[in-house]
Amino acid sequence: MLNNYFNDMAVAIVAVAGFTIFLLVGIVQKKDRDTKVMILSLFPKMAGLMIGTVVFVLGTGFIRLSNFRAFELANAVENGQEAALVVKYIIMSVLFLGGVLCWLLTHRKIKMIRKEK
């Protein structure tokens, strides 16, 4: 149960962090040189956090998948919530992939800022 909870939280972190950094770097691109230098100095730390969180999601996701039938699916079938489980996994997948996509787009923006500098 704790593994599933932490996996869900990590997916939310990837989504929120990816979207936030995407917006932040978009704003920074229009600012002065000092602001760009600041974001360039913070970016490696943010990259480490994002990569670590993505690895955590994948690791806990593997554990979650290996226990899926015995734990989540059995509970959903018992309570008649199979559709809700499917919707949950669709939402979680969209959030995770959206966060990773925003991060990848941000990485391209950072490369452009580095070239300007």
Helices and strands as residue ranges (DSSP letters): H 2-28, H 33-66, I 69-73, H 74-79, H 82-116
